[in-house]
Amino acid sequence: MELFFKWIKQHLRIKAFYGYRENAVKTQIWIAVSIYVLVAILKKRLALEASLHEILQVLSVTLFEQVPVLQAFERIGSQEKSEAISNQLNLWDL
């Protein structure tokens, strides 16, 4: 049981419980587990290389935008590539 709560703290985005009754806590945990599983399915089906944490961050940022899911991840991937290229030093420019 202790391992289960450790896993919840590490993987699910539960900062605090909104209710203190047993039903409220169970409901919040089941919702968080359901979201985790849906994101894992999304990652596998779309063959995304990002971690589940990164996927959740992208989804939380683009939550209210009307952007297809694949396009949101392509945009993030292209930004990371362009940042990596722009930060790279050229040996001959020194």
Secondary structure, DSSP 8 states (H G I E B T S, - for coil): -HHHHHHHHHHS--SS-S--SHHHHHHHHHHHHHHHHHHHHHHHHHT--S-HHHHHHHHHHSTTS---HHHHHHHHHHHHHHHHHHT---GGG-
